[in-house]
Structure formats: structure tokens, C-alpha cells
Amino acid sequence: MSISSAIFNAASGLTASARAVQVASSNVANALTEGYAARQLNLTSSSLSGVGSGVRVAGVARLVDPVLLGLSRAANAESQGSSTRATFWQKLEARIGQPGEGLSQALSAFDSALISASERPDLDSRLSRVTTTASALANSLGALNDTVQSLRADADAAISRDVDALNSGLTRIDELNSSIVKLRAAGQSTLGLEDERQALLSTLSDIVPMREYPRPDGRVTLFTTGGQLLLDINPQPLEFSPTPGLDASLLVGAGLSGLTIGGQEVDPGANGPIAGGRLAANFTLRDTDAVAAQAELDALTTNLIARFEAAAADPTRGAGDPGLFTDAGAALAASPAVGIAGRIAVNALVVPEDGGALWRLRDGIGAAAPGPVGDASQILNLMAALDQPVASGAGSAARGFAQTLADVSSGLSLQRQYAEDAATRNTAQASELTQQMLAQGVDTDAEMQRLLSVEQAYAANTRVIQTADAMLRRLLEI
């Protein structure tokens, strides 16, 4: 080997060492940067006419496990979706209350007021307590109705925010795709842009779980895990119209917006092509879970109103007249409109503030005039109406109202428990996969060891150049 070849080989080694230091320092500096993939310097031997001519930097690679990355994104999406549903059921259960709280407490107070009034039907103070607690019970049902619709409105607003985030995110990924293609064509590094794209994709996958398919030119094509195209040459726009002032009567296709992707309607629910993330979970809450909860609440309210419209509850009522509880002042319809829980009210005929009279509680709503003040038979009829076994729906068992309420509360608790179990399971899986992703990230100890090896290589190459320089000086001195 000639002296000039030795110098050239050593110089290429110094260049490689300098690049290795740059890569290692970048790894250490970005050890905690979200979306950053550890870099690895790829070196290859260089030869000229079959003779070794030093080392050549083949490039810098991003160390990413695409399978683990895909599993992690899918798990995070499932965790986001199940946590969203668990939060919904937790809020609803908290509003209806445990036994002895909330709606159950209001029912207990009403029952106690009836018992107290039956003992002294001549006292207006005790009759007034009946109307007060009956109004409180009706207001509790109305508050639950408002809670359900408020949660639906929150889900609708969350859908709108997520759709906006997806549209802006897909546009940004499309821009990154174009920049990466141009830089690669110019022979420049695209690692930073690829990091940004990966971090953005991980964020968007919480909304809709995605799969990316790399193209030879550096682009990525995006599909949902359900097979819906989101980005190819151009992003597919998502369209959704939020609904202000949402109420129980609004459903998809009847006042509520669905979802379109690329101009085509898609099923946004748990069985559709966007299933698995936060977006589908909010659609399920708005259009399925909350609607089912509203139906349960309406059935409970209808059951309560019907009890006091029965002939045995008040023989003085005329046909078609409302009982103690009404549907916004009217008698119960054969098929009450959705949202009756928000319309239930105490009959104005027994509320003095509304022009009614307390004695109608003792003598009957349809009574023409006050009867004996000591007669508690009508109040006892009202008490019996609460305990009368009545079926709340087709195929359901006949129960007293307190047991019917307990069944509804128990059903909500079960839904909450199922949702929490799913959220706990999915969160644990997502956490484990995240830990595995972090384990494949930057290892600062390994980077420090690598720097020591680079230092040794740098010193050796420097020594070769110094020796070659000394030899050349010596030759010049001869």
C-alpha cells in the first residue's frame, strides 16, 4: 500500500467517525423526543480496481419496527375508544345515583311524603310536601334527560373536532409526502420529515386506527384498519356537520349529520370502516348508547305516569284526563314521543302555585269539591300505585316502581362496569406495547459506548495520518 493510499484510507475513516459522532449525538439529544426514531450509521468498505480504498458512508437509517408500530397504534386507538365509552357510562351512572342517592333518593322522599300525608290528611303542610317531592322526582327525571342529551351533544362536538383534526393532519401528511419525494430525488436526507410524519400518524391513529403502506419514492398511502382509503395521491376529505341544540328527537338522518369520506357516506359505528378509535366511539355514544339510555329513561318515566293514570290510583279522574304526573300537562299518549323524561311534570291541579288545590291530593284530582279532611283513602291509592306490579315494557316482568328503578340503575351499572373493564384491558395492552416501542428507542448507554468506539477509531486514523506525514517528511529530507 502506498503512503497516499494510507492517507486516503485514514481520511475516509475520519470522515466516517465524524458522521458517527453526529448520529450518536443526535440520538442522545432526541432520546425523549416523541416520534423520533433512533438513527443507525451504515458503513461499507470502499474499493478501487479491487483494492481497498477506505470506508464509505452508505447512509443513515431510521430504526423502526413497522409491525410493532402498527400494533401500538391499533392498541392506542382501542384504548382511546374504550376510555371514551367508559367516561360516558360513568357520568350517566353518577347522575342517576346509587341506591339512596339521586333519583332513588327523590323516589324515597316522595314515598315518605305520601306515608306522612296518609297519617294526617287534614294537614296542608303534609299535602304540600307531597307536591314538593313529586316535583323533585319529576325534576330528577328531567335532569337525567338533560344529562343524556348533554352527553350526546358533547360527543357530537368531539366528532366535529376530531374530523377537523383528521382533515388538517391528512393535509399535513400529504405535504410531508411531497417534501420527502423532492428531497430524496435531490439526494438529501428526509429523516426529520419522516419523524414528523410518524408522530403525526400516531396522533391521528388515536382518532381512527390507520395502516400505512410505504411507496418506493418515500410516500405513504394510508388506510383505516377497516379498509377505508384516507390518503393516496391526495387526501380524502372527511365531512361532518355539528348539530347545535341537540335534543332527544334528533337521530341520524333526522337532524343529525352522518360522516362522508371522499364524498361517500360511510358507517361511522363500531362495525364500520373507521371502527376502533375515538371517532367511532363518539358516534356510537351519540347514536347508539345514548339513544338506548334515553329509551330506558323514557320507559321508566312512562311507567311512572301510567301508574297514576290507572283507574285504581284515582277513581275521580275522567277518561283521558291526566293523573298526578303528566306529559307536559297532558295525559299519557298511546305512544309517547321520545324525550318524555324531559317533559314529565306534576299535574297543575294539585299545585297551588299553578292555580291548583292541595285538597285534590286527598279527595281526587277529578273531585268536584273537598271531602272529609280525615279521609286518607285516596292518598293510600297513590301509595298503592307506586307498589303496584307493572311491566315497564313488552316481555319485562311486572314490578313495583322502586324495583323498576333499581333494575334500570343496575343495568347502567353493568354497562359502566363492562366499559371500564374494556378500558382497563385496552389501556394495559397499549401501555405494554408503548413500553416495547420505547425499548426499541434510543439507548443512551449504548450510544455512549458507541462514542467511545468512535473515539478510538478516530485516534487510530489520526495516528495513521501522523505516521504517514512523518514518513513523507523523512523522504523529503533525504
C-alpha positions as CSV (number, residue, x, y, z in Angstrom):
1,M,0.0,0.0,0.0
2,S,1.3,3.4,-0.9
3,I,1.6,6.2,1.6
4,S,-1.0,8.2,-0.3
5,S,-3.5,5.3,-0.1
6,A,-2.9,5.0,3.6
7,I,-3.6,8.7,4.0
8,F,-6.8,8.4,1.9
9,N,-8.0,5.4,3.9
10,A,-7.4,7.2,7.2
11,A,-9.1,10.4,5.9
12,S,-12.2,8.4,5.0
13,G,-12.1,6.8,8.4
14,L,-12.0,10.3,10.0
15,T,-15.0,11.3,7.9
16,A,-16.9,8.3,8.9
17,S,-16.0,8.9,12.6
18,A,-17.2,12.5,12.4
19,R,-20.5,11.3,10.8
20,A,-20.9,8.6,13.5
21,V,-20.4,11.3,16.3
22,Q,-23.1,13.4,14.6
23,V,-25.5,10.5,14.5
24,A,-24.8,9.4,18.1
25,S,-25.2,13.0,19.4
26,S,-28.5,13.4,17.5
27,N,-29.8,10.1,19.1
28,V,-28.8,11.3,22.6
29,A,-30.3,14.7,22.1
30,N,-33.6,13.3,20.9
31,A,-33.9,10.4,23.4
32,L,-37.1,11.9,24.8
33,T,-38.5,13.4,21.6
34,E,-41.9,11.9,20.7
35,G,-41.9,10.3,17.3
36,Y,-38.1,10.3,17.0
37,A,-36.7,7.0,15.6
38,A,-33.1,6.1,16.6
39,R,-30.6,6.6,13.8
40,Q,-28.0,4.0,12.7
41,L,-25.0,4.8,10.6
42,N,-24.5,2.3,7.8
43,L,-20.9,1.9,6.6
44,T,-19.4,-0.1,3.8
45,S,-15.9,-0.8,2.6
46,S,-14.8,1.1,-0.5
47,S,-12.6,-0.3,-3.2
48,L,-11.0,1.0,-6.3
49,S,-9.9,-1.5,-9.0
50,G,-10.3,-4.3,-6.5
51,V,-8.0,-2.5,-4.0
52,G,-9.4,-1.3,-0.7
53,S,-9.7,2.5,-0.6
54,G,-11.1,3.1,2.9
55,V,-14.6,3.3,4.2
56,R,-17.7,4.9,2.8
57,V,-20.9,6.1,4.5
58,A,-23.7,4.2,2.9
59,G,-26.4,6.2,4.6
60,V,-28.2,6.8,7.9
61,A,-31.2,4.6,8.6
62,R,-34.2,5.0,10.9
63,L,-34.6,2.1,13.3
64,V,-38.4,1.3,13.3
65,D,-40.2,-1.9,13.7
66,P,-43.3,-1.4,11.4
67,V,-45.2,-4.4,12.9
68,L,-44.8,-3.2,16.5
69,L,-45.6,0.3,15.5
70,G,-48.8,-0.8,13.8
71,L,-49.8,-2.9,16.8
72,S,-49.1,0.0,19.2
73,R,-51.2,2.4,17.1
74,A,-54.1,0.0,17.0
75,A,-53.9,-0.6,20.7
76,N,-53.8,3.1,21.5
77,A,-56.9,3.6,19.3
78,E,-58.8,0.9,21.1
79,S,-57.7,2.4,24.4
80,Q,-59.0,5.8,23.4
81,G,-62.3,4.4,22.1
82,S,-63.0,2.3,25.2
83,S,-62.0,5.1,27.6
84,T,-64.4,7.5,25.8
85,R,-67.3,5.0,26.3
86,A,-66.3,4.3,29.9
87,T,-66.4,8.0,30.7
88,F,-69.9,8.3,29.2
89,W,-71.3,5.5,31.4
90,Q,-69.5,6.8,34.5
91,K,-71.1,10.2,34.1
92,L,-74.5,8.8,33.4
93,E,-74.4,6.4,36.4
94,A,-73.1,9.2,38.6
95,R,-76.1,11.3,37.6
96,I,-78.8,8.7,38.3
97,G,-77.1,7.9,41.6
98,Q,-76.5,4.8,43.7
99,P,-79.3,3.4,45.9
100,G,-80.2,6.1,48.4
101,E,-78.9,8.8,46.1
102,G,-80.1,10.9,43.1
103,L,-83.3,9.5,41.5
104,S,-83.6,6.8,44.1
105,Q,-83.5,9.4,46.9
106,A,-86.1,11.5,45.2
107,L,-88.4,8.5,44.9
108,S,-87.8,7.6,48.6
109,A,-88.7,11.2,49.6
110,F,-91.9,11.1,47.6
111,D,-92.9,7.8,49.1
112,S,-92.2,9.1,52.6
113,A,-94.3,12.2,51.9
114,L,-97.2,10.1,50.9
115,I,-97.0,8.0,54.0
116,S,-96.8,11.1,56.2
117,A,-99.8,12.7,54.4
118,S,-101.8,9.4,54.8
119,E,-101.3,9.7,58.6
120,R,-102.6,13.3,58.7
121,P,-104.5,14.1,55.5
122,D,-106.0,17.1,57.1
123,L,-102.7,19.0,57.3
124,D,-101.9,21.1,54.3
125,S,-98.2,21.1,55.2
126,R,-98.1,17.4,54.7
127,L,-100.0,17.6,51.4
128,S,-97.7,20.4,50.3
129,R,-94.8,18.1,51.0
130,V,-96.3,15.5,48.6
131,T,-96.4,18.0,45.7
132,T,-92.9,19.3,46.5
133,T,-91.4,15.8,46.5
134,A,-93.4,14.8,43.4
135,S,-92.0,17.8,41.6
136,A,-88.5,16.9,42.8
137,L,-89.0,13.4,41.4
138,A,-90.1,14.8,38.1
139,N,-87.2,17.2,38.0
140,S,-84.8,14.4,38.7
141,L,-86.1,12.6,35.7
142,G,-85.8,15.8,33.6
143,A,-82.3,16.3,34.8
144,L,-81.3,12.8,33.7
145,N,-82.9,13.5,30.3
146,D,-80.8,16.7,30.1
147,T,-77.7,14.8,31.1
148,V,-78.2,12.2,28.4
149,Q,-78.7,14.9,25.7
150,S,-75.7,16.9,27.1
151,L,-73.5,13.8,26.7
152,R,-74.8,13.3,23.2
153,A,-74.0,17.0,22.4
154,D,-70.5,16.5,23.9
155,A,-70.0,13.5,21.6
156,D,-71.3,15.5,18.6
157,A,-68.8,18.3,19.4
158,A,-66.0,15.8,19.9
159,I,-66.7,14.3,16.5
160,S,-66.5,17.7,14.8
161,R,-63.2,18.4,16.5
162,D,-61.7,15.0,15.5
163,V,-62.9,15.4,11.9
164,D,-61.2,18.8,11.7
165,A,-58.0,17.3,13.2
166,L,-58.1,14.4,10.7
167,N,-58.5,16.7,7.8
168,S,-55.7,19.0,8.8
169,G,-53.5,16.1,9.7
170,L,-54.0,14.3,6.4
171,T,-53.3,17.6,4.6
172,R,-50.0,17.9,6.5
173,I,-49.0,14.3,5.8
174,D,-49.7,14.9,2.1
175,E,-47.4,17.9,2.3
176,L,-44.7,15.9,4.1
177,N,-45.1,13.2,1.4
178,S,-44.4,15.7,-1.3
179,S,-41.4,17.2,0.5
180,I,-39.9,13.8,1.1
181,V,-40.2,12.8,-2.5
182,K,-38.5,16.0,-3.6
183,L,-35.6,15.8,-1.1
184,R,-35.0,12.1,-2.0
185,A,-34.8,13.0,-5.6
186,A,-32.3,15.6,-4.8
187,G,-30.2,13.2,-2.7
188,Q,-30.9,14.9,0.6
189,S,-31.8,13.5,4.0
190,T,-35.5,13.1,4.8
191,L,-35.2,11.6,8.3
192,G,-36.5,14.6,10.2
193,L,-39.6,14.8,7.9
194,E,-40.2,11.1,8.4
195,D,-40.0,11.5,12.2
196,E,-42.6,14.3,12.0
197,R,-44.8,12.1,9.8
198,Q,-44.6,9.2,12.1
199,A,-45.5,11.3,15.2
200,L,-48.5,12.8,13.3
201,L,-49.7,9.4,12.2
202,S,-49.5,8.1,15.7
203,T,-51.6,11.1,16.9
204,L,-54.2,10.6,14.2
205,S,-54.4,6.9,14.8
206,D,-55.9,7.6,18.2
207,I,-58.9,9.1,16.3
208,V,-59.1,6.5,13.6
209,P,-56.7,3.4,13.6
210,M,-54.6,3.6,10.4
211,R,-52.3,1.4,8.4
212,E,-49.5,3.0,6.3
213,Y,-48.1,1.5,3.1
214,P,-44.7,2.9,2.1
215,R,-44.1,3.7,-1.6
216,P,-40.7,3.4,-3.3
217,D,-40.5,7.2,-3.7
218,G,-40.9,7.8,0.0
219,R,-44.7,8.5,0.1
220,V,-47.0,6.6,2.4
221,T,-50.6,5.6,1.5
222,L,-53.0,5.5,4.4
223,F,-56.0,3.2,5.0
224,T,-58.0,2.7,8.1
225,T,-57.8,-0.8,9.6
226,G,-61.3,-1.3,8.2
227,G,-60.0,-0.7,4.7
228,Q,-61.2,2.8,4.1
229,L,-58.8,4.9,1.9
230,L,-57.7,8.1,3.6
231,L,-54.6,9.3,1.6
232,D,-53.1,8.2,-1.7
233,I,-52.1,10.9,-4.2
234,N,-54.4,13.3,-2.5
235,P,-56.1,13.2,1.0
236,Q,-59.7,12.1,1.1
237,P,-61.7,14.8,2.8
238,L,-63.9,13.9,5.8
239,E,-67.2,15.8,6.1
240,F,-69.4,16.2,9.2
241,S,-71.8,18.9,10.3
242,P,-72.1,19.5,14.0
243,T,-75.6,19.9,15.5
244,P,-76.2,22.8,18.0
245,G,-79.0,22.4,20.4
246,L,-79.2,18.6,20.2
247,D,-82.4,17.0,21.7
248,A,-83.9,13.5,22.1
249,S,-85.9,13.7,18.9
250,L,-82.8,14.1,16.7
251,L,-81.3,11.0,15.1
252,V,-79.0,10.3,12.2
253,G,-80.9,11.3,9.0
254,A,-83.4,13.2,11.1
255,G,-81.5,16.2,12.2
256,L,-78.1,14.7,12.9
257,S,-75.2,14.5,10.5
258,G,-73.5,11.3,9.4
259,L,-70.0,11.0,8.1
260,T,-68.7,11.1,4.5
261,I,-65.2,10.3,3.3
262,G,-64.2,11.4,-0.1
263,G,-67.8,12.3,-0.8
264,Q,-69.1,8.8,0.1
265,E,-71.2,8.0,3.1
266,V,-69.6,5.6,5.5
267,D,-70.9,3.7,8.5
268,P,-69.2,5.5,11.4
269,G,-70.2,3.0,14.1
270,A,-68.5,0.1,15.8
271,N,-68.9,-2.2,12.7
272,G,-67.9,0.4,10.1
273,P,-64.6,1.0,8.3
274,I,-63.4,3.6,10.9
275,A,-64.1,1.4,13.9
276,G,-61.6,1.1,16.8
277,G,-60.8,4.7,17.7
278,R,-62.1,7.7,19.4
279,L,-64.2,8.9,16.4
280,A,-66.2,5.7,16.1
281,A,-66.6,5.6,19.9
282,N,-68.2,9.1,19.9
283,F,-70.5,8.1,17.0
284,T,-71.5,5.0,19.0
285,L,-72.2,7.1,22.1
286,R,-74.3,9.7,20.2
287,D,-76.3,7.3,18.0
288,T,-76.5,4.1,20.0
289,D,-75.5,4.1,23.6
290,A,-77.2,7.5,24.5
291,V,-80.2,6.6,22.4
292,A,-80.6,3.3,24.3
293,A,-80.1,5.1,27.6
294,Q,-82.8,7.7,26.6
295,A,-85.2,4.8,25.7
296,E,-84.6,3.3,29.2
297,L,-85.3,6.6,30.8
298,D,-88.4,7.3,28.7
299,A,-89.7,3.8,29.6
300,L,-89.2,4.5,33.3
301,T,-90.9,7.8,33.0
302,T,-93.8,6.3,31.1
303,N,-94.2,3.6,33.7
304,L,-94.4,6.3,36.5
305,I,-97.0,8.4,34.7
306,A,-99.1,5.3,33.7
307,R,-99.2,4.2,37.4
308,F,-101.0,7.3,38.4
309,E,-103.4,7.3,35.4
310,A,-104.7,3.8,36.3
311,A,-108.3,3.8,37.5
312,A,-107.4,2.3,40.9
313,A,-104.9,5.2,41.5
314,D,-107.7,7.9,41.2
315,P,-111.3,6.9,40.6
316,T,-112.3,10.5,40.3
317,R,-110.4,11.1,37.0
318,G,-112.3,11.4,33.8
319,A,-111.4,9.3,30.8
320,G,-108.4,10.8,29.0
321,D,-107.6,13.1,31.9
322,P,-104.0,13.2,33.3
323,G,-103.1,11.8,36.7
324,L,-100.7,13.1,39.3
325,F,-97.9,13.1,36.8
326,T,-98.4,14.4,33.2
327,D,-96.6,14.6,29.9
328,A,-96.1,18.4,29.8
329,G,-99.6,18.8,31.3
330,A,-101.3,16.3,29.1
331,A,-102.4,12.7,29.7
332,L,-100.1,9.9,28.5
333,A,-100.3,9.1,24.8
334,A,-100.5,5.6,23.5
335,S,-97.1,6.0,22.0
336,P,-95.3,8.9,23.8
337,A,-92.9,10.9,21.8
338,V,-89.2,10.4,22.5
339,G,-87.9,12.5,25.4
340,I,-90.9,12.2,27.7
341,A,-88.5,12.1,30.6
342,G,-87.7,15.8,29.9
343,R,-91.4,16.7,29.8
344,I,-92.8,15.0,32.9
345,A,-94.5,17.4,35.3
346,V,-96.8,17.3,38.3
347,N,-100.5,18.0,37.4
348,A,-101.1,21.7,37.9
349,L,-104.5,20.9,39.6
350,V,-102.6,19.9,42.8
351,V,-100.1,22.7,42.8
352,P,-101.3,25.9,44.5
353,E,-98.7,28.0,42.7
354,D,-100.2,26.9,39.4
355,G,-103.8,27.6,40.4
356,G,-104.4,24.1,41.8
357,A,-105.5,23.0,45.3
358,L,-103.9,20.7,47.8
359,W,-107.2,19.0,48.8
360,R,-107.3,17.3,45.4
361,L,-104.4,15.1,46.6
362,R,-106.7,13.9,49.4
363,D,-110.0,13.8,47.6
364,G,-109.0,13.1,44.0
365,I,-107.9,15.2,41.0
366,G,-111.3,14.9,39.4
367,A,-113.3,15.6,42.6
368,A,-115.9,18.5,42.3
369,A,-115.4,19.7,45.9
370,P,-113.4,19.0,49.0
371,G,-114.5,15.9,51.0
372,P,-113.9,14.9,54.7
373,V,-110.4,16.1,55.8
374,G,-109.7,12.9,57.6
375,D,-110.3,10.6,54.7
376,A,-106.9,9.2,53.6
377,S,-108.2,6.6,51.2
378,Q,-107.2,8.5,48.0
379,I,-103.7,9.0,49.4
380,L,-103.5,5.3,50.1
381,N,-104.5,4.7,46.5
382,L,-101.5,6.9,45.4
383,M,-99.2,4.9,47.7
384,A,-100.5,1.6,46.2
385,A,-99.9,2.9,42.7
386,L,-96.2,3.1,43.4
387,D,-96.1,-0.5,44.7
388,Q,-98.5,-2.0,42.0
389,P,-96.6,-4.5,39.9
390,V,-96.5,-3.1,36.4
391,A,-94.5,-4.2,33.4
392,S,-92.2,-1.5,32.1
393,G,-92.2,-2.9,28.5
394,A,-93.1,-5.9,26.4
395,G,-91.5,-9.1,27.8
396,S,-90.4,-7.5,31.1
397,A,-91.5,-8.6,34.5
398,A,-94.2,-6.7,36.4
399,R,-92.6,-4.9,39.3
400,G,-93.2,-2.0,41.7
401,F,-91.7,1.3,40.7
402,A,-88.9,1.2,43.2
403,Q,-87.8,-2.2,41.8
404,T,-88.2,-1.0,38.2
405,L,-85.9,2.0,39.1
406,A,-83.4,-0.4,40.7
407,D,-83.4,-2.6,37.5
408,V,-82.6,0.5,35.4
409,S,-79.9,1.6,37.8
410,S,-78.4,-1.9,37.9
411,G,-78.4,-2.0,34.1
412,L,-76.5,1.3,33.9
413,S,-74.0,0.0,36.4
414,L,-73.4,-3.2,34.4
415,Q,-72.8,-1.1,31.2
416,R,-70.4,1.1,33.2
417,Q,-68.6,-2.0,34.5
418,Y,-68.3,-3.6,31.1
419,A,-67.0,-0.3,29.6
420,E,-64.5,0.1,32.4
421,D,-63.3,-3.5,32.1
422,A,-62.7,-2.9,28.3
423,A,-60.9,0.4,29.0
424,T,-58.7,-1.2,31.6
425,R,-57.8,-4.1,29.4
426,N,-57.1,-2.0,26.3
427,T,-55.1,0.6,28.3
428,A,-52.9,-2.2,29.7
429,Q,-52.3,-3.6,26.3
430,A,-51.5,-0.1,24.9
431,S,-49.1,0.6,27.8
432,E,-47.3,-2.7,27.3
433,L,-46.8,-2.0,23.5
434,T,-45.7,1.5,24.3
435,Q,-43.0,0.2,26.6
436,Q,-41.8,-2.2,23.9
437,M,-41.7,0.8,21.5
438,L,-39.6,2.8,24.0
439,A,-37.3,-0.2,24.5
440,Q,-36.5,0.0,20.8
441,G,-35.9,3.7,21.0
442,V,-32.6,5.5,21.9
443,D,-30.4,3.6,24.4
444,T,-28.2,6.4,25.8
445,D,-25.8,3.8,27.4
446,A,-25.3,2.1,24.1
447,E,-24.8,5.5,22.4
448,M,-22.1,6.4,25.0
449,Q,-20.3,3.1,24.4
450,R,-20.5,3.7,20.6
451,L,-19.0,7.1,21.1
452,L,-16.0,5.5,22.9
453,S,-15.5,3.2,20.0
454,V,-15.7,6.1,17.6
455,E,-13.1,8.0,19.7
456,Q,-10.8,5.0,19.4
457,A,-11.3,4.7,15.7
458,Y,-10.7,8.5,15.3
459,A,-7.5,8.3,17.3
460,A,-6.3,5.3,15.2
461,N,-7.0,7.1,11.9
462,T,-5.3,10.2,13.2
463,R,-2.2,8.2,14.2
464,V,-2.1,6.7,10.7
465,I,-2.1,10.2,9.1
466,Q,0.6,11.4,11.6
467,T,2.8,8.4,10.7
468,A,2.3,8.9,7.0
469,D,3.1,12.6,7.4
470,A,6.3,11.7,9.3
471,M,7.3,9.3,6.6
472,L,6.8,11.9,3.9
473,R,8.8,14.4,5.8
474,R,11.6,11.9,6.2
475,L,11.6,11.2,2.5
476,L,11.7,14.9,1.7
477,E,14.7,15.3,4.0
478,I,16.7,12.6,2.1
